Each structure stands twice: as C-alpha cells, then as structure tokens.
Amino acid sequence: MDSFLCVAITPDSVTDQNIIEELWSEGLDYLYWRKTDVLTQPPPIHHSNKILLASLQPTSYLWHLKEKDQQVLPVNQRAFSTSIHQLSDWPLWTNKVDLVFYSPVFESISKPGYGPVLSLTAIEYQLKKLRSEGENLPKIVALGGVHQGNIAAVQRSGFDGAALMGSLWNNENPANALRELRQQLKL
C-alpha cells in the first residue's frame, strides 16, 4: 500500500511562505492553494508539481477541478484532482483524475456547522464496497474535520490520505501540527 497522503489546504488569508516551506520539510505531500485572488496572492513556484490550483483550465500547477466546474473537463483531458460529496461519484472519476477529495468526513473545523451525512463506519463500508467493484480508482482523500485525534481512524477506514486545513492553520505552529498528525499514522 502507498503511504498515506497529507494534503494541506491554505486558508483564504495570506499564507507565510516560510510556514509553507516548513510544511514541505515535515513531509507534506501536496498543497491545495485555495486563494480567491491568485493574481495578488500567487502560489509559490517552488514545488509547483505538488501544488493544486483550482481553475477552469490546466495551469503550470496541478489542476484541481472544483465540483461546480466538473462539466468543463473535456472527454480526452485529465485534471489532477476534484471534489465530491457523494461517495457513489468516486468511481466516475476513474482515469479522469489522480485524487478525489470526499467531504465532509467529520464536523468541519474551518466551517462551523458543516458536517457529515454518514458515520465513519458507514463511509468505511462504502469505500470497501466501491474498491471491490472498481479497478484503478483514483486515490480518495478525506476532507472535513480531520485532526490529530481522528487521523488514524481515517487511515484505518480506507482513505488514501487526509486534507488538512483547520488542524494546521488554527495551530500556532502548523509545521509542528503536521508532524504530530503524521506521528498518529501507521506508516
């Protein structure tokens, strides 16, 4: 089995480049640059092969196709990642993307009041069922409320990775938070 992926999602506010470099040094796998204005807050060029950027067309970064924009993907083109809110949509992205973000898995840390429809046990059951029925599925990444106290359960439930936002950026030292999260994982 591949290693469990850790994907940081940036907040809308300005993100210190030094903190991002510290996250890379702590083993961050990908960074989803979630900025509303990439012209005034462009993503760093360094590590562009590990930075996801949402847009309506491919860029020099990894192309993340937001759920609301999924209809723009041409038949013969691949994005790097997309997002879903129904697990049954996961197999639809086979051979179209490498990563699929599924949310919400837990109550969101960064969006109060935004929580899951299914329990983690029900999600685990559906993941196993869909894996048994499909081939070459894209990696699936848990999004929503993942923190140090539940990241190991996310890994055990069958996710290929976790997206981290509130658990990193609500911490005084995001790199230290990532280190502590990774220590909870069975590598």
QUIFEN-V598516 format. One record per residue. N is the residue number from 1. PSI is psi in degrees with one decimal (none if undefined). Layout:
BEGIN
N_PSI, N_PSI
END
This chain:
BEGIN
1_141.3, 2_163.1, 3_154.5, 4_125.1, 5_140.6, 6_119.2, 7_120.0, 8_140.7, 9_123.5, 10_149.2, 11_170.7, 12_-22.7, 13_168.7, 14_134.2, 15_124.9, 16_124.3, 17_-31.2, 18_-38.0, 19_-41.5, 20_-43.0, 21_-38.5, 22_-37.9, 23_-42.3, 24_-41.8, 25_-19.5, 26_4.9, 27_18.5, 28_134.2, 29_-44.8, 30_157.1, 31_120.7, 32_109.4, 33_93.6, 34_71.7, 35_143.4, 36_-25.7, 37_90.2, 38_-10.5, 39_-40.6, 40_-21.5, 41_68.5, 42_151.5, 43_156.3, 44_145.2, 45_-38.3, 46_133.1, 47_26.9, 48_-21.3, 49_1.4, 50_9.7, 51_123.4, 52_136.0, 53_124.5, 54_131.0, 55_173.1, 56_-6.3, 57_162.4, 58_149.7, 59_-173.0, 60_-4.5, 61_177.3, 62_128.9, 63_116.3, 64_125.5, 65_110.4, 66_152.5, 67_-40.5, 68_-15.7, 69_8.5, 70_-27.0, 71_-13.7, 72_-7.7, 73_114.8, 74_152.0, 75_-40.8, 76_16.9, 77_149.6, 78_142.1, 79_168.3, 80_-38.8, 81_164.5, 82_177.5, 83_146.6, 84_160.7, 85_-1.8, 86_121.7, 87_-30.0, 88_-17.8, 89_-15.6, 90_-52.2, 91_-23.0, 92_-18.4, 93_6.5, 94_131.5, 95_13.9, 96_-29.9, 97_164.8, 98_-32.1, 99_141.6, 100_126.6, 101_127.3, 102_128.5, 103_162.7, 104_144.7, 105_-39.4, 106_176.6, 107_129.8, 108_139.8, 109_-38.8, 110_-14.9, 111_85.7, 112_138.0, 113_-3.0, 114_111.8, 115_178.1, 116_157.7, 117_-32.6, 118_152.0, 119_162.5, 120_-33.9, 121_-43.6, 122_-38.8, 123_-45.6, 124_-44.7, 125_-46.5, 126_-39.1, 127_-47.0, 128_-44.2, 129_-47.4, 130_-37.5, 131_-38.2, 132_-24.3, 133_-18.5, 134_159.2, 135_148.0, 136_36.1, 137_147.0, 138_159.3, 139_144.2, 140_130.0, 141_126.7, 142_134.9, 143_135.9, 144_103.3, 145_15.0, 146_129.4, 147_-177.6, 148_-33.4, 149_-11.8, 150_-1.5, 151_-34.2, 152_-37.9, 153_-36.1, 154_-45.5, 155_-46.4, 156_-28.8, 157_-11.1, 158_3.5, 159_152.1, 160_-9.8, 161_178.3, 162_139.1, 163_134.5, 164_125.5, 165_-77.1, 166_-36.0, 167_-19.7, 168_-55.0, 169_-17.9, 170_2.8, 171_143.9, 172_-33.1, 173_91.9, 174_-37.1, 175_-40.3, 176_-39.8, 177_-42.5, 178_-42.4, 179_-45.8, 180_-37.5, 181_-46.3, 182_-30.8, 183_-22.4, 184_-13.9, 185_147.9, 186_105.1, 187_none
END
